[in-house]
């Protein structure tokens, strides 16, 4: 089963943060469909979204994102992916 997922990360804006946030995806051979980051003072808000992520990976990725140095908060939003008939 797959789901569409959006991870929102609040973290301190530090050099090297963005590659560290991509690492949990890369080590599972996954590539986010979109990445959006916005700096607000000393904080950075990063959204990482993926369509059709394996459902069993969602909690693993969320846990790994929360362990990245500098991360203050991780939230996830998900919906079941709808497959279109050909």
Steps between C-alpha positions, in 0.01 A plus 500: 500500500621849423401845616567860413696662780623848588759541774535847650822560691582796723873530561779743572637643175847347491739418217455140392146464633328436167727209396455349847123512453526316167714219646209297650343484153825420319596211727164337416541567126217756502493844337260770624277645230538850637706695749416849615696694759447844645718681749345708777776655708705224657241233416437310178171340402543214254228306323589166344222334302473166331223344297444127540747442782494143637281533810740299716774757434308805624562453873865403436566816298318717756706350782826552313412861417435565868849374586681738264713748692330840511146371445248631751174352368378258231138463394356275233184513295395204294224378274451169323630512147232448241603287206342587171384221272674496164 
